[in-house]
């Protein structure tokens, strides 16, 4: 089990539930726009949110932002250790830095001392595109081993100043490299790990990469918190993260919709029916499995484990619960009948 850290009110590691993170795309010193985006992320299910802090104006906005939101706030900082100190004084809940790029050991110690006094953890964030030159030369590129070695080297800088309230991420745009780096870290340290596949792309491909990389690691028992990175509204990142956690069996909130791919046996227009079910259950919070199946072959039989489901037929369909047929329903009433049955659960 990994070491546990506390990010505001959210525990990370040590057996705590895997938490969902995202990052604002707004300019942080635009307080109203940043708060508006964070509130939308909260409504979508985000549990920890990060903002970029490229300058002192952004750092000084942290306190105003924190006073108007309800989830922990993380500052993303590069190069200037004074920005980290200002964010600590503004009440930030966590700092994301690379200790190796904020100056000498005196700068690292200053940030570590401030975070220790305020009980604020530090995330060491290593990316494939920003590895040290000597590691790139040693390993022949941005390999899994290079990423893990870089992260452990940064952790050692904090450990030398007696700071161990640490979380680590080793993100890369390559899924195999990312998985390898996190596996190597898990073997060599017990710090909680922040999962992600960086620069994953637009939702179409980014969701696939994230599901493979993040989901694969979660299924191996690796990972304590995560961010899905997408070139999209950050709210989409949160929805994607929830789907990954649901698929990995780590979240039970909301319905798990299963549906068949259709085939020549299908006698109803299943695709729009499945889409309508998904749309009408978007706000449902019941931890149930809902089946939308195309025919009697893979209806109540193959979907017998579903809490409730429908299976298509010629001009009509079946409504069933736990594999037991409840009744036949005209095709145009199938979705209504399914939703009504879900409301009784």
C-alpha positions, 0 to 999 in steps of 0.5 A, a space after each residue: 500500500 502506498 503512503 497517504 497524503 492529504 490534498 485539502 479534504 481529499 486523501 490520496 494513496 494509502 487505500 483511499 479511493 482513486 480521485 479524479 483531477 482536472 486542470 483549468 484552461 483559463 488564465 488564472 489571474 482571471 478569477 471570475 472565469 477560473 472560478 466559473 470553470 472550476 464550478 463546472 468541473 465540480 458539478 461534473 465530478 472533479 475532486 481536485 483541480 489544478 491551475 497554472 501559475 506562470 507569474 505572480 499575478 496568477 499566484 496572488 489570485 489563488 486566495 480569491 479562487 479558493 474562497 469561491 470553490 469547494 474542492 482542493 486547489 493545486 498550483 502548477 509551478 515551473 522555475 520560480 520558487 517564489 511563486 510556490 511560496 506565494 501560493 502557500 501563503 495564499 492557502 493552496 492545497 498542493 504544489 506541483 513542481 519539479 524540484 530540479 528546475 526551481 534553483 539550488 537546494 536552498 530554493 528547494 528547502 524554502 519550498 519544502 519548509 513552507 509546505 511542511 509548515 502549512 501541511 501541503 503536499 508536493 507533486 513531482 511532475 515528470 514529463 517525457 518532453 522535459 527530461 534532463 539531457 543527461 538522462 536522455 543520453 544515458 537511456 537513449 531517449 525518453 524511456 520508461 527507465 529515464 522517466 522513473 529515474 528522473 522522478 526518483 532523483 527529484 524525490 531525493 532532492 526533497 528527501 534531503 531536506 526532510 520532506 516526504 509528503 510527496 506524490 509522483 507522476 511520470 507522464 508521456 504521450 506513449 502509452 507503453 512508455 507511460 505504463 513502464 515508467 509507473 510500473 518501475 516507480 511502483 517497484 522502487 518507492 511507495 509514494 502515491 502515484 498520479 496517473 496520466 497519459 500526457 498530450 493524449 490528443 482530442 477526445 476521439 484518440 485521447 480517450 483510447 490512449 487514456 483508457 489503455 494507459 490509466 485503465 491498464 495501470 489501475 487494473 494492475 493495482 497501480 495508481 492513487 489519483 488521475 487526470 485524463 488530458 484531452 484537447 477539449 473542455 476540461 469537463 470532458 476530462 472528468 467524464 472520461 475519468 469517471 468512465 475509466 474508473 467505472 470500467 476498472 471496477 473502482 467506482 460504483 456511482 451511476 449506471 453501467 450501460 452495456 449494449 451489444 454491437 448489433 448483427 444480422 439478427 437485430 430487428 430493431 434500430 438499436 444504435 439510436 435506442 442505446 444512445 437515447 438510454 445513455 442520454 436519459 440516464 446521464 443524471 442517474 446516480 444509481 449504481 446499477 448495470 443497464 443492458 440494451 441488447 439487440 435480440 433474444 440471443 444476447 438479451 436476457 441470457 448474455 445480459 443476465 447479470 444486468 439489474 435491468 435491461 431491454 432486448 429487441 425483437 420484430 416490432 417489440 422487445 423484452 423488458 427484463 431484470 436479472 435475466 428474468 423476463 418481465 413483459 413484452 413491450 412495443 418497440 416505440 415504448 421500450 426506452 420509456 418502459 426501461 426508464 420507468 423500471 429503473 425508477 423503481 430500483 
